[in-house]
Amino acid sequence: MKNLLLLFVLLSSTTFYAQKKVYFTEDFKELPSANKAIYYSIYEENTEGTTRTTYYLDNTLYSKDQFSNYKKRILHGTSERWYKNGAKEMLTNYSKGKQEGVQTRYFENGQIKRTENFKKGEFIDGKCFDENGTEIEFFPYFIKPEFPGGMKAFYDFISSNFKAPNNGIGEVIIGFSVELDGALNHFEVIKSVNKQIDLTVIKTLVKCPKWIPGKIDGKAVVIKYKIPINIQDLNNNQVIR
């Protein structure tokens, strides 16, 4: 009888967990309720791990992902995305957290937009098409924002313009958005040294030359970025790298 009761409790817990809705913002920050949410997800345990199915608040399907270990966010199996009109947007496969095989993206009319081949997470080759199915010149799906001249030039700029307000040392990690025009915005301290150092780093970043904006699928978009800045004190000289 105790075994039967335990089995009932386990089944009930699994069912409850599978039906529980977890709400998210547009950039998938978890929320405590549906207020200001754009999506919600439902999780289902199975023999392969965990399936996460995500919907818009009107219950339109947005995505479905298979994880071998959801706690560690290890994707393993198929991942799918849909447009708001219900048409398939993307289909890809993961093996132990790395993309494996062909990833396919579609136009809303169902025509293939691009295919990309991956092996153990590494891009191999790909093709792009227009809405009529004609192959066009290939371009990367995601291009991250870039400081003019690259990261060495970025850290050179920070080193030349940062004036330490105190003797604080350590690593500051700052998050920010690179806007469509390359300007930096929406700063966030992810890892702090102290408030004065953090604020001075942000003020230095505000003075940055405009970045080359990032692109997704060939279009410039606002992209969130984070960057570490290490501050050291060598014989009372502040050094940033």
N, C-alpha and C positions, 0 to 999 in steps of 0.2 A: 504494500500500500504506500509506504514511504517512497519507494522508487517511482511509482506511478505519479505521486504528488510532485516529486522533483522534476519528472519529465514534463508535467503540465506547466510547472513554473517556468522551466527553460523555454518551452514552446511559446508561452505567453509573452515572455520577455523578448524573444526574437521577433514575434509579430509586432509587439509594441514598438521596438526599435526600428523595424522596417517601415512602419507607418508614420513615425515621428518626422515632422518637417523641420528642416534647419534652414533658416533664412539668410540671404546674402545681399550685399550691395552690388552695384554694377561691376565693381572691380573685385568682387568675391571676398569682401570682408564680412565675417559672420555677424549677424544681428540677433538680438534676443527675441524679436518678434517680427511680424510682417510689416510693421511700420517702417516706411522708407526703403523697404526691400524691393529688389527687381526680380530675384530668383528665389526658389526654394529647392532643396534637395531631399531625396528619400534614399535611405541606405538599406541594402538587403544582403545578409550574409548567405554564402553558398559554398559549395565544395571547392571553388576556385579562389575564394577570398571574399571580397566585398564589391558589390555593384552599386555605384552611385548614379542615380537618375535625377537629372535637374530639369526643372520646369520654370517657365515664366509664371507670374502670379495668377494669370488667367488659365493656368493648367496646360498651356501649350508646351510641348516637349522641346527642350533646348539641347540637352546632351545626355550621353550615357557612357560611363567609363568603368572598366574592370580593374580592380586592384588586387594584387596578391597579398599586400600588407597596407591597409588603409592608414593605419597610425603613422607609418613611415612614408606614406604617399607613393608607394611603389606600384606603378601601372604595369599590368601584365594581362594582355588580351586586347580586345578591340576598344577603341574610343571613337565615338560618333558625335557629330553636331548637326543640328537642323536649323534652317531659316525659320523666321516667325511664321511664314506661310505653310510650314510643314515639309518643305522640300529638303532633301539631304544637302548639307553644306560640306561635310568632311567625314572621311573614314580613314582610320589608320590603325596600326597594330603595334603593341609594345611587348617586349620580352625582358623581364626583370628590370623594368624601369627605363629601358632604352627603345627607341623606335626601331622597328625591324620590318623590312619589306617595303611595300609600296604605300605611300600616303596619297590619297586622292581628294581633291577639292572640286566642288561643283558650283556652277552658276545657279541662280534661282530657277532657271528654266530647265534644269536637269542636265545641261551640257557640261562635260568635264572642263574645268578651268585650268587645272594643273595636276601633274603627277610628279612625285619625288621618291626616289629610292634611297632607303637607309639600311645600313648594316651596323649593328651594335651601336646605334645612336649616331653614327657618322653619315653625313650626306654623301651619296655616291653620284647621282645625276638626276636630271629632271626635265620635264617638258611643260610648256605653257601653251594655252589655246585661247582664241577669242570665242565669243558667244555663238559663233557659227560653226565652231569645231575646227577652224583653221589654225595650224600650229604657228606660234609667233616666237620671237626671241625669248629665251628663258631669262628670268630674273629672280633673285632670292625672294622668298615669301616675307621674311623678316630681316630688316636692316636696322641695327641698333643705332641710337644717337651717337654722335662722335664730336669730340672737341676738335676744332681746327688744328691740324698738325699732329693729332693723336694724343695718347695719354701722357707721354713724356712731356709734351708741350703744356698739357693741362697742369701737371705737377710743378713744372717750372713756373707757370703763372702763379700758382698758389704760393710757392716758396718766395717769389718776388713780392707778393702783395699782402701776405699774412703778417700781422704785427701782434705778437703774443701779449695779451693783457696781464698775464701772470706766469708763474713757473710750472703750470700744469703740464704734464706729459702723458702720453698714451695715444690710443687710437680713437678717433671720432669717426662714426659712420653717419653720413647724412643722406637722406632720401629726398628726391625732388622730381618735379616733372619737367621734361624738355618739351616746350610748347611747339606749335606748328611753325613759328618764326625762329625757333632755336633759342629763345629766351628761357631762363630757368625760373621755376615758380613752385609754390606749395612745398616749402622746405619742411623736413621732419628730422628730428634727432633720433636716430635708431640706437646709437651707442654714444655715450657721453664721456667726456673727460671732466669738465665742470661747466657751469652755465656760462661763464665769461668766455672760455675758450670756444664753446659750442657757438655762441652768438657771433663771435669774431670770425669763425670759419664761414658761417652763413653770410655775413656781411661781405666777406671776400668773394664768395661764390656769386653774390648779386652783381659784383663788378665784372664777372666773366664776359669775355667776348661771346657772342651768340654761337651756340653749337650748330652743327649740321643735324637737322631733325631726323628722327627715325622714320622708317616706312614699314607698313604692313600691306602686303599684296600690291606693292607699287604706289601706294598713296601715303603721303606724309600724315602722321598721326601724333597725338600727344602720347608720350611714353614715359612711364615712371622709371626712375633710375636711382641706384644707390651707390655710394662710393666711399671707400675708406681713406682717411687722411691720418697718417701717423706723425705725431709730434714728439720730438725728442729734445732733450736738453744736454748738449755736449759742451762742457766748460762754459755754461751759462749762455750759449748761443742756441737759439731756437732753430731747429732743423725740421723741415717737412719733406716727406717723400711720398 
